[in-house]
Amino acid sequence: MDKDKETELFRFLQDAGKQTRRGYSDFFNWPTDRELEEWSIVDTLKRSLEKSKAGFFEQITSRGRGNDPPDCEATLFNGRKLGIEVTELVDQQAIMAYKNGDVDQWAEWSQEKLINSITTRLKAKDISKNIKGGPYDIYMVIIHTDEPILNFDYIFPILSPYIFEFYSIIDRAFLLMSYDQKYKLCPYIELNISN
């Protein structure tokens, strides 16, 4: 990370700590700056991939409001162009329950709910007429989550054998979870998308 971006991120984190957060599933939720939030999510996946010796892109830039989708661009290790769209997997009812004082209620995530919710997020991001910039050699979606039940050990056996349908513009997709002390990183799963 360059020094200017690092300083900006540090200041942002200081300010974000002063902001009101939604209180539920908000590890990735930074209410003061959506562009920096998206950039940080992409950077978090990049760092986790690198720790796992699976990195494949660098030089992330935010495209900014009005220039999205995609939210960010990056350069693949072979010099080609990567478009990256960021979206969240969260249970809205659990957020509302938390805001209404039920701080002990966590969303339940069955296999069916998890797969259907991911499929819904992917379909929402697979609309080629909305894409700006490019052309992109690879178009990727990062679905991030901080749902308390959705940790790597729970999700991996469900998603690793599952094959999602073919999408017209999405080439790769990842589910990124919040930091896990057990793995010393933010775990991720690359979703199997049918060719």
C-alpha positions as CSV (number, residue, x, y, z in Angstrom):
1,M,0.0,0.0,0.0
2,D,1.4,3.4,-0.9
3,K,2.0,5.9,1.9
4,D,-0.8,8.3,0.9
5,K,-3.4,5.5,0.8
6,E,-2.0,4.2,4.2
7,T,-2.4,7.7,5.8
8,E,-5.9,8.1,4.3
9,L,-6.9,4.7,5.6
10,F,-5.5,5.5,9.1
11,R,-7.5,8.8,9.2
12,F,-10.6,7.0,8.0
13,L,-10.3,4.4,10.7
14,Q,-10.0,7.0,13.3
15,D,-13.1,8.8,12.0
16,A,-15.1,5.6,11.5
17,G,-14.6,4.7,15.1
18,K,-16.5,7.8,16.0
19,Q,-19.4,7.1,13.7
20,T,-22.5,5.2,14.7
21,R,-22.3,1.6,13.4
22,R,-25.3,-0.7,12.8
23,G,-24.0,-3.0,15.5
24,Y,-24.7,-6.3,13.8
25,S,-22.4,-7.9,11.2
26,D,-20.4,-4.8,10.6
27,F,-16.8,-5.8,10.4
28,F,-16.5,-4.5,6.9
29,N,-19.1,-1.7,7.4
30,W,-17.5,1.7,7.4
31,P,-20.3,4.3,7.4
32,T,-18.2,7.3,6.5
33,D,-16.7,6.5,3.1
34,R,-18.2,3.8,0.8
35,E,-15.4,4.1,-1.8
36,L,-12.7,3.5,0.8
37,E,-14.8,0.6,2.3
38,E,-15.0,-1.1,-1.1
39,W,-11.3,-0.6,-1.8
40,S,-10.4,-2.0,1.7
41,I,-12.6,-5.1,1.1
42,V,-10.8,-5.8,-2.2
43,D,-7.4,-5.1,-0.5
44,T,-8.4,-7.5,2.4
45,L,-9.1,-10.3,-0.2
46,K,-5.8,-9.5,-1.9
47,R,-3.9,-9.9,1.3
48,S,-5.7,-13.1,2.3
49,L,-5.0,-14.5,-1.1
50,E,-1.3,-13.6,-0.8
51,K,-1.0,-15.2,2.7
52,S,-2.5,-18.3,1.1
53,K,0.0,-18.1,-1.8
54,A,-2.9,-17.7,-4.2
55,G,-2.6,-14.0,-5.1
56,F,-3.3,-13.1,-8.7
57,F,-3.8,-9.3,-8.8
58,E,-2.3,-6.0,-7.6
59,Q,-2.6,-2.2,-8.0
60,I,-6.2,-1.8,-6.8
61,T,-7.9,1.5,-7.6
62,S,-11.4,2.7,-6.7
63,R,-13.5,3.8,-9.6
64,G,-15.5,6.2,-7.5
65,R,-19.2,7.0,-7.3
66,G,-20.9,7.4,-10.7
67,N,-18.1,5.4,-12.4
68,D,-19.4,2.1,-11.0
69,P,-19.9,-0.8,-11.6
70,P,-17.4,-2.1,-11.2
71,D,-16.4,-0.6,-7.8
72,C,-12.7,-1.2,-8.3
73,E,-10.1,-2.1,-10.9
74,A,-6.9,-4.0,-10.5
75,T,-4.1,-5.4,-12.6
76,L,-3.6,-9.1,-13.0
77,F,-0.1,-10.5,-12.5
78,N,0.1,-11.0,-16.3
79,G,-0.7,-7.3,-16.9
80,R,-4.4,-7.8,-17.9
81,K,-7.2,-5.7,-16.5
82,L,-9.5,-6.9,-13.7
83,G,-12.9,-5.4,-12.9
84,I,-14.1,-6.0,-9.3
85,E,-17.6,-5.5,-7.9
86,V,-18.2,-5.6,-4.2
87,T,-21.4,-6.7,-2.5
88,E,-22.5,-7.8,1.0
89,L,-24.2,-10.9,2.3
90,V,-26.2,-10.0,5.5
91,D,-29.5,-10.8,7.0
92,Q,-31.5,-7.5,7.1
93,Q,-34.0,-8.9,9.6
94,A,-31.2,-9.6,12.1
95,I,-29.9,-6.0,11.6
96,M,-33.4,-4.7,12.4
97,A,-33.8,-6.9,15.4
98,Y,-30.4,-5.6,16.7
99,K,-31.4,-2.0,16.2
100,N,-34.7,-2.8,18.1
101,G,-32.7,-4.0,21.1
102,D,-32.6,-7.7,20.5
103,V,-28.8,-7.9,20.6
104,D,-28.7,-11.7,21.2
105,Q,-30.5,-12.6,17.9
106,W,-28.2,-14.0,15.2
107,A,-29.5,-14.9,11.8
108,E,-29.8,-18.6,11.0
109,W,-28.2,-19.7,7.8
110,S,-29.3,-23.0,6.4
111,Q,-27.5,-24.5,3.3
112,E,-30.5,-23.5,1.2
113,K,-30.6,-19.9,2.5
114,L,-26.8,-19.5,2.0
115,I,-26.8,-20.7,-1.6
116,N,-30.0,-18.8,-2.5
117,S,-28.6,-15.6,-1.0
118,I,-25.3,-15.9,-2.8
119,T,-27.1,-16.7,-6.0
120,T,-29.3,-13.6,-5.6
121,R,-26.2,-11.4,-5.0
122,L,-24.4,-12.8,-8.1
123,K,-27.5,-12.4,-10.3
124,A,-27.8,-8.8,-9.2
125,K,-24.2,-8.1,-10.2
126,D,-24.4,-9.9,-13.6
127,I,-25.9,-7.2,-15.6
128,S,-23.6,-6.3,-18.5
129,K,-25.4,-3.2,-19.6
130,N,-24.5,-1.5,-16.4
131,I,-20.7,-2.1,-16.7
132,K,-18.6,1.1,-17.1
133,G,-14.9,1.3,-18.0
134,G,-13.1,-1.7,-19.3
135,P,-12.9,-3.7,-21.3
136,Y,-12.1,-6.2,-18.5
137,D,-10.2,-9.3,-19.2
138,I,-11.7,-10.8,-16.0
139,Y,-14.7,-9.6,-14.1
140,M,-14.9,-10.6,-10.4
141,V,-17.4,-10.3,-7.6
142,I,-16.5,-10.2,-4.0
143,I,-19.3,-11.0,-1.6
144,H,-18.2,-10.1,1.9
145,T,-19.9,-11.2,5.2
146,D,-19.6,-10.7,8.9
147,E,-22.6,-12.9,9.8
148,P,-21.6,-14.5,13.1
149,I,-22.6,-18.0,12.0
150,L,-21.0,-17.8,8.6
151,N,-17.4,-18.7,9.4
152,F,-15.1,-20.7,7.2
153,D,-15.5,-24.0,9.0
154,Y,-19.3,-23.8,8.6
155,I,-19.3,-22.6,5.0
156,F,-16.6,-24.6,3.4
157,P,-18.4,-28.0,3.4
158,I,-21.5,-26.4,2.0
159,L,-19.9,-24.3,-0.8
160,S,-16.8,-26.3,-1.8
161,P,-18.8,-28.9,-3.8
162,Y,-21.6,-26.6,-5.0
163,I,-21.5,-25.3,-8.6
164,F,-23.2,-22.0,-9.3
165,E,-24.9,-21.4,-12.6
166,F,-23.2,-19.8,-15.6
167,Y,-23.1,-16.0,-15.5
168,S,-22.7,-13.8,-18.6
169,I,-20.1,-11.4,-17.2
170,I,-18.8,-12.8,-13.9
171,D,-15.7,-14.9,-14.4
172,R,-14.7,-15.4,-10.8
173,A,-16.4,-14.8,-7.4
174,F,-15.3,-15.0,-3.8
175,L,-17.0,-15.1,-0.5
176,L,-14.9,-13.2,2.0
177,M,-15.5,-13.6,5.7
178,S,-14.4,-11.3,8.6
179,Y,-11.1,-11.9,10.4
180,D,-10.7,-15.3,12.0
181,Q,-8.1,-15.7,14.7
182,K,-7.9,-19.4,14.0
183,Y,-6.6,-18.7,10.4
184,K,-4.9,-15.4,11.1
185,L,-6.6,-13.8,8.1
186,C,-10.0,-13.0,6.6
187,P,-10.9,-16.5,5.2
188,Y,-12.3,-16.7,1.7
189,I,-13.8,-19.3,-0.6
190,E,-13.7,-19.0,-4.4
191,L,-17.2,-19.9,-5.6
192,N,-17.4,-22.6,-8.3
193,I,-19.0,-21.0,-11.2
194,S,-20.1,-23.1,-14.2
195,N,-18.3,-22.5,-17.4
